[in-house]
Amino acid sequence: MRDLFLKRKQAFRKECVGYLRYVLNDHFILFLLVLLGFLAYQYSQLLQHFPENHLPILFLIGIVSVLLLIWGGIATYVEAPDKLFLLVAEEEVREYIQKQKLVSFIFWVSVQTLFLLLFAPLFLAMGFGLVVFGAYVLLLGVGKYFLFQKKANKFFGSNNLDWDYVIVQESKRKQFLLRFFALFTQVKGISNSIKRRAYLDFILNAVQKVPGKIWQNLYLRSYLRNGDLLALSLRLLLLSLLAQIFIDQSWIATAVVVLFNYLLLFQLLALYHAFDYQYLIQLFPLEKGQKEKGLKQLVTAIGLIVLLLESVLGLLIFKEKMALVALLGASFILQYFYIPYQLNRLVDE
């Protein structure tokens, strides 16, 4: 049993490491170095000119503490077929999950503590001292232990293992990691769910239901209902707007916004394969290139709407208007050079 789950763990980690090389490419590492340097500089400036009103600092620490507390899950590596084939060894699986609870807790409490150590200078600046800070770190560690205990208890029903719940939670955990890697490259094994959002049906009326716009209608429906692309778009747009608001340096804010726009456009290109499972689309009496044209029009429209919102906010906030011009120029390159290039690659595959 131990060897089985160890093999699965190594296989999944190997898959994640393979995707990680696409995330930590030269450009992204350079961006991270610039961003970390900016954050470190701002942090030092905050410590040197510490505000007398500590409430905003305490509020920020409280929010981050809650996010760190709920961050993390128990890695079980249980798969759907185990419900049938490992049923006879349920007791061994229970013991394995108990061990995984401890392993996962040690890992995530270590990650939490490393992040909390960054708050030590803030505690000292507010006059609390290392004793109070140590008690704060210990309290959050105890809280995470009880939180993991509560998560582990949900895996077990009345003296039996809740196979369905364990399988669903492990699938969600893996999907979360794979979706993160999907921000940077094409990832296999991502499952999508279809959910009709009736309150968005009026958007479908924006595209005429005529033979020449079949793919535009299909891709728009998929974007609004299939998978998490709509939610991802809103999250990236929100992060872009927050970066414009809270980053004082206009050029750094522009770089962050361009990165988020790039990630958004890259993710939207995944719509190209949204209907590959439906073989009847091959019977559509359409000219060659209509599929690529439909996707390009949809991605361009979404990108322009996002750019419009960012431009309006940048016009009001940016002190250096040339940064706004750079944002428009970078967006132009992404829209009219990057998208056609990536679409050609998708067609060639």
C-alpha positions as CSV (number, residue, x, y, z in Angstrom):
1,M,0.0,0.0,0.0
2,R,2.8,2.4,0.9
3,D,4.6,1.7,-2.3
4,L,1.4,2.3,-4.4
5,F,0.8,5.8,-3.0
6,L,4.5,6.6,-3.0
7,K,4.6,5.8,-6.7
8,R,1.5,8.1,-7.3
9,K,3.1,10.9,-5.3
10,Q,6.4,10.7,-7.3
11,A,4.5,10.6,-10.6
12,F,2.4,13.7,-9.7
13,R,5.5,15.6,-8.4
14,K,7.4,14.7,-11.6
15,E,4.5,16.1,-13.6
16,C,4.5,19.3,-11.6
17,V,8.2,19.7,-11.9
18,G,7.9,19.3,-15.7
19,Y,5.4,22.1,-15.8
20,L,7.4,24.2,-13.4
21,R,10.1,24.8,-16.0
22,Y,7.6,26.7,-18.1
23,V,6.6,28.8,-15.1
24,L,10.1,29.7,-14.0
25,N,11.3,30.9,-17.4
26,D,13.8,33.7,-17.9
27,H,11.3,36.4,-18.4
28,F,9.1,35.5,-15.4
29,I,12.1,35.1,-13.1
30,L,13.3,38.6,-14.2
31,F,9.8,40.0,-13.5
32,L,9.8,38.3,-10.0
33,L,13.2,39.8,-9.2
34,V,12.0,43.2,-10.1
35,L,8.7,42.8,-8.2
36,L,10.5,41.4,-5.1
37,G,12.9,44.3,-5.2
38,F,10.1,46.7,-5.4
39,L,8.2,45.1,-2.5
40,A,11.4,44.9,-0.3
41,Y,12.0,48.6,-1.0
42,Q,8.5,49.6,-0.1
43,Y,8.7,47.4,3.1
44,S,11.9,49.2,4.2
45,Q,10.3,52.5,3.5
46,L,7.3,51.5,5.6
47,L,9.5,50.5,8.5
48,Q,11.5,53.7,8.3
49,H,8.4,55.9,8.2
50,F,6.1,53.8,10.3
51,P,2.6,55.3,10.7
52,E,1.4,56.3,14.2
53,N,-2.0,54.7,13.5
54,H,-1.4,51.0,13.8
55,L,-4.9,49.9,12.8
56,P,-4.3,49.6,9.1
57,I,-1.2,47.5,9.8
58,L,-3.1,45.3,12.2
59,F,-6.0,44.9,9.7
60,L,-3.6,43.8,7.0
61,I,-1.8,41.4,9.3
62,G,-5.2,40.0,10.3
63,I,-6.3,39.4,6.7
64,V,-3.0,37.7,5.7
65,S,-3.1,35.6,8.9
66,V,-6.6,34.3,8.0
67,L,-5.5,33.5,4.4
68,L,-2.4,31.7,5.6
69,L,-4.5,29.8,8.2
70,I,-6.9,28.3,5.6
71,W,-4.2,27.8,3.0
72,G,-3.2,24.2,2.4
73,G,-4.9,20.8,2.3
74,I,-4.2,17.1,2.9
75,A,-2.6,15.3,0.0
76,T,-4.0,11.8,-0.1
77,Y,-3.4,10.7,-3.7
78,V,-6.5,8.6,-3.6
79,E,-8.1,8.0,-7.0
80,A,-11.6,7.0,-8.2
81,P,-10.8,3.3,-8.9
82,D,-9.5,2.9,-5.3
83,K,-13.1,3.0,-4.1
84,L,-13.5,-0.5,-5.7
85,F,-10.1,-2.0,-5.8
86,L,-8.8,-0.9,-2.4
87,L,-12.0,-1.4,-0.5
88,V,-10.7,-4.7,1.0
89,A,-7.7,-2.7,2.4
90,E,-9.7,0.2,3.8
91,E,-8.1,0.0,7.2
92,E,-4.6,0.4,5.6
93,V,-5.9,3.4,3.6
94,R,-7.3,5.0,6.8
95,E,-3.9,4.6,8.5
96,Y,-2.2,6.1,5.4
97,I,-4.5,9.1,5.4
98,Q,-3.8,9.7,9.1
99,K,-0.1,9.7,8.3
100,Q,-0.6,12.1,5.4
101,K,-2.6,14.4,7.6
102,L,0.5,14.8,9.8
103,V,2.9,15.1,6.8
104,S,0.7,17.8,5.2
105,F,0.3,19.7,8.5
106,I,4.1,19.8,9.0
107,F,4.6,21.1,5.5
108,W,1.9,23.8,5.5
109,V,2.6,25.0,9.1
110,S,6.3,25.4,8.0
111,V,5.2,27.4,5.0
112,Q,2.9,29.5,7.2
113,T,5.6,30.2,9.7
114,L,8.1,31.3,7.0
115,F,5.6,33.8,5.7
116,L,4.7,35.0,9.3
117,L,8.4,35.7,10.0
118,L,8.1,38.5,7.5
119,F,5.8,40.2,10.0
120,A,8.4,40.2,12.8
121,P,9.7,43.7,12.0
122,L,6.2,45.0,12.0
123,F,5.5,43.6,15.5
124,L,8.8,45.2,16.7
125,A,7.9,48.5,15.1
126,M,4.6,48.5,16.9
127,G,6.3,47.8,20.2
128,F,4.9,44.3,20.8
129,G,8.2,42.5,21.2
130,L,9.4,39.0,20.2
131,V,7.4,37.3,23.0
132,V,4.1,38.5,21.6
133,F,5.2,37.7,18.1
134,G,6.2,34.1,19.1
135,A,2.8,33.7,20.8
136,Y,1.1,34.9,17.6
137,V,3.0,32.4,15.5
138,L,2.3,29.6,17.9
139,L,-1.4,30.5,18.1
140,L,-1.7,30.3,14.3
141,G,0.2,27.0,14.3
142,V,-2.2,25.5,16.8
143,G,-5.1,26.9,14.8
144,K,-3.9,25.2,11.6
145,Y,-3.5,21.9,13.5
146,F,-7.1,21.9,14.6
147,L,-8.1,23.0,11.1
148,F,-6.3,20.0,9.6
149,Q,-7.8,17.8,12.2
150,K,-11.2,19.0,11.2
151,K,-10.4,18.3,7.5
152,A,-9.2,14.8,8.3
153,N,-12.3,14.0,10.3
154,K,-14.5,14.7,7.2
155,F,-12.7,11.9,5.5
156,F,-14.2,9.4,7.9
157,G,-17.9,8.7,8.4
158,S,-19.3,6.4,11.0
159,N,-16.2,4.2,11.4
160,N,-15.9,4.0,7.7
161,L,-13.8,5.9,5.1
162,D,-15.9,8.3,3.0
163,W,-14.4,7.3,-0.3
164,D,-16.4,9.7,-2.4
165,Y,-15.5,12.7,-0.3
166,V,-11.8,11.8,-0.2
167,I,-11.7,11.3,-4.0
168,V,-13.4,14.6,-4.6
169,Q,-11.1,16.6,-2.3
170,E,-8.0,15.0,-3.8
171,S,-9.3,15.8,-7.3
172,K,-9.9,19.4,-6.3
173,R,-6.4,19.7,-4.8
174,K,-4.8,18.4,-8.0
175,Q,-7.0,20.5,-10.3
176,F,-6.0,23.6,-8.3
177,L,-2.3,23.0,-8.9
178,L,-2.8,22.1,-12.6
179,R,-4.8,25.2,-13.2
180,F,-2.0,27.3,-11.8
181,F,0.4,25.7,-14.3
182,A,-2.2,26.2,-17.0
183,L,-1.7,30.0,-16.6
184,F,1.7,29.5,-18.3
185,T,1.5,26.5,-20.6
186,Q,-0.9,23.8,-21.9
187,V,-1.7,21.3,-19.2
188,K,-3.2,17.9,-19.6
189,G,-5.6,16.4,-17.1
190,I,-7.7,19.5,-16.4
191,S,-11.4,18.8,-16.0
192,N,-14.1,21.4,-16.6
193,S,-17.6,21.7,-15.3
194,I,-20.5,23.2,-17.2
195,K,-22.6,25.7,-15.4
196,R,-25.3,27.9,-17.0
197,R,-25.2,31.4,-15.7
198,A,-28.7,32.6,-16.8
199,Y,-28.0,36.1,-15.7
200,L,-25.4,36.4,-18.4
201,D,-27.6,35.1,-21.3
202,F,-28.1,38.6,-22.5
203,I,-24.4,38.7,-23.5
204,L,-25.1,35.9,-26.0
205,N,-27.4,38.3,-27.9
206,A,-24.4,40.4,-28.8
207,V,-23.4,37.9,-31.4
208,Q,-25.9,37.2,-34.3
209,K,-27.0,33.6,-34.7
210,V,-26.1,33.3,-38.3
211,P,-24.1,30.6,-40.2
212,G,-21.1,32.9,-40.6
213,K,-20.8,33.4,-36.8
214,I,-21.3,29.8,-35.6
215,W,-17.8,29.6,-33.9
216,Q,-18.2,33.0,-32.3
217,N,-21.5,31.8,-30.7
218,L,-20.0,28.5,-29.6
219,Y,-16.9,30.0,-28.1
220,L,-18.8,32.7,-26.3
221,R,-21.2,30.1,-24.8
222,S,-18.2,28.0,-23.7
223,Y,-16.5,31.1,-22.2
224,L,-19.6,32.0,-20.2
225,R,-20.6,28.5,-19.1
226,N,-17.9,25.9,-19.5
227,G,-15.0,25.7,-17.0
228,D,-13.6,28.6,-15.0
229,L,-12.4,31.0,-17.7
230,L,-14.9,33.6,-16.8
231,A,-14.0,33.6,-13.1
232,L,-10.3,33.6,-14.1
233,S,-10.8,36.6,-16.3
234,L,-12.5,38.5,-13.5
235,R,-9.8,37.6,-11.0
236,L,-7.0,38.7,-13.3
237,L,-8.9,41.9,-14.1
238,L,-9.3,42.6,-10.4
239,L,-5.6,42.0,-9.8
240,S,-4.7,44.3,-12.6
241,L,-6.9,47.1,-11.3
242,L,-5.6,46.6,-7.7
243,A,-2.0,46.8,-9.1
244,Q,-2.8,50.1,-10.7
245,I,-4.3,51.4,-7.5
246,F,-1.8,50.3,-4.9
247,I,1.5,50.4,-6.8
248,D,2.8,54.0,-6.8
249,Q,5.4,53.5,-9.5
250,S,3.5,53.8,-12.8
251,W,6.0,51.8,-14.8
252,I,6.1,48.9,-12.4
253,A,2.3,48.9,-12.2
254,T,2.2,48.8,-16.0
255,A,4.6,45.8,-16.1
256,V,2.3,43.9,-13.6
257,V,-0.8,44.7,-15.7
258,V,0.8,43.6,-18.9
259,L,1.8,40.3,-17.2
260,F,-1.8,39.7,-16.1
261,N,-3.1,40.6,-19.5
262,Y,-0.7,38.1,-21.1
263,L,-1.8,35.4,-18.7
264,L,-5.5,36.1,-19.5
265,L,-5.0,35.9,-23.3
266,F,-2.9,32.8,-22.9
267,Q,-5.7,31.1,-21.0
268,L,-8.4,32.2,-23.4
269,L,-6.6,30.4,-26.2
270,A,-7.5,27.2,-24.5
271,L,-11.0,27.6,-25.8
272,Y,-9.7,26.4,-29.2
273,H,-10.0,22.8,-28.0
274,A,-13.3,23.3,-26.1
275,F,-15.3,21.3,-28.8
276,D,-12.7,18.8,-29.8
277,Y,-14.8,16.1,-28.2
278,Q,-17.8,16.9,-30.5
279,Y,-17.2,15.2,-33.8
280,L,-20.4,16.6,-35.4
281,I,-18.7,20.0,-35.8
282,Q,-16.7,18.5,-38.6
283,L,-19.9,18.4,-40.6
284,F,-20.3,22.2,-40.5
285,P,-20.4,23.5,-44.1
286,L,-17.9,26.3,-43.2
287,E,-14.9,27.7,-45.0
288,K,-11.5,26.8,-43.7
289,G,-10.2,29.2,-41.1
290,Q,-13.6,30.1,-39.6
291,K,-12.8,28.3,-36.3
292,E,-9.6,30.4,-35.8
293,K,-11.3,33.5,-36.9
294,G,-14.1,33.0,-34.4
295,L,-11.7,32.4,-31.5
296,K,-9.5,35.4,-32.5
297,Q,-12.5,37.7,-32.5
298,L,-13.7,36.6,-29.1
299,V,-10.3,36.8,-27.5
300,T,-9.7,40.2,-29.0
301,A,-13.1,41.5,-27.8
302,I,-12.4,40.3,-24.2
303,G,-8.9,41.7,-24.3
304,L,-10.1,45.1,-25.5
305,I,-12.8,45.3,-22.8
306,V,-10.2,44.6,-20.2
307,L,-7.8,47.1,-21.7
308,L,-10.5,49.8,-21.8
309,L,-11.2,49.4,-18.0
310,E,-7.5,49.4,-17.3
311,S,-6.9,52.5,-19.5
312,V,-9.7,54.5,-17.9
313,L,-8.3,53.7,-14.4
314,G,-4.7,54.4,-15.6
315,L,-5.8,57.7,-17.0
316,L,-7.1,58.7,-13.6
317,I,-4.3,57.3,-11.4
318,F,-1.0,57.1,-13.4
319,K,1.2,60.1,-12.7
320,E,3.4,59.3,-15.7
321,K,1.1,59.1,-18.7
322,M,3.8,57.5,-20.9
323,A,3.3,54.4,-18.8
324,L,-0.3,54.3,-20.1
325,V,1.0,54.7,-23.7
326,A,3.4,51.7,-23.0
327,L,0.4,49.7,-21.7
328,L,-1.5,50.4,-24.9
329,G,1.5,49.5,-27.0
330,A,2.1,46.2,-25.2
331,S,-1.5,45.3,-25.4
332,F,-1.4,46.1,-29.2
333,I,1.5,43.7,-29.6
334,L,-0.3,41.0,-27.5
335,Q,-3.6,41.4,-29.5
336,Y,-2.3,41.6,-33.0
337,F,1.0,39.6,-32.9
338,Y,0.9,37.2,-30.0
339,I,-2.6,35.9,-30.5
340,P,-2.2,35.2,-34.3
341,Y,1.1,33.5,-33.6
342,Q,-0.3,31.2,-30.9
343,L,-3.4,30.4,-33.0
344,N,-1.1,29.3,-35.9
345,R,0.8,27.0,-33.4
346,L,-2.6,25.5,-32.3
347,V,-3.6,24.9,-35.9
348,D,-0.3,23.2,-36.7
349,E,-0.5,20.8,-33.7
